[in-house]
């Protein structure tokens, strides 16, 4: 039994949070993905160091070396890094919160070119180019 | 329906405030560590000899096994106490930041106080365990 929130799923999906809501959701998805995958990665590095765990370690690391997975995890990392910088700056200098929407636009202007270049490079080397 | 009391964080100088501050400061710390890592990777001639993934590997966890399969001429000069300390610092900041974030998200969806306490305890145990595993990997790398 959870908290009684009186918000149905369709209400939640229709919530027009727009820019800030989107960054909030993406920050959480990215953060959770990193905890899960980087945690698994640390475990894999440790397993690969031991004879009894080598194959399990290699199995997990193969997921990381797949270029499709890299496109996903790079999105998580880069978005979390850039959005986190915005949150940190606005939280440490609360007067700037007034410019939150501009900051989010700036964030996308920085994120999109860098991420596009990374995706192009990953796809090129992924397809053996 | 019965009204339930759940504990909510209080204002002031307490554990929740400290963790809030730690999340921001650890983020700043990780930017510095990642920048140092990227600059060092470039000094290692990453521009010619590393893929984007290898560059990121050194940025986020600068241990020699991370880039051992690349064409870096001499990885031996980069096996030093300095980079072990850098790796352990990154592990500590990222691990604590990540575990706190994970618990924060979980607690948004859990109303039972005892379930929250269970997850907190579990989270701290997993964090300590993975930190030890990580340090073992860094030191033996």
HADDOCK unambig.tbl for C-alpha pairs under 7 A between the chains (distance, minus, plus):
assign (segid A and resid 2 and name CA) (segid B and resid 110 and name CA) 6.32 0.50 0.50
assign (segid A and resid 2 and name CA) (segid B and resid 111 and name CA) 5.51 0.50 0.50
assign (segid A and resid 3 and name CA) (segid B and resid 111 and name CA) 5.72 0.50 0.50
assign (segid A and resid 32 and name CA) (segid B and resid 102 and name CA) 6.33 0.50 0.50
assign (segid A and resid 35 and name CA) (segid B and resid 98 and name CA) 5.76 0.50 0.50
assign (segid A and resid 42 and name CA) (segid B and resid 134 and name CA) 6.03 0.50 0.50
assign (segid A and resid 45 and name CA) (segid B and resid 137 and name CA) 6.85 0.50 0.50
assign (segid A and resid 46 and name CA) (segid B and resid 133 and name CA) 6.62 0.50 0.50
assign (segid A and resid 46 and name CA) (segid B and resid 137 and name CA) 5.80 0.50 0.50
assign (segid A and resid 88 and name CA) (segid B and resid 24 and name CA) 5.43 0.50 0.50
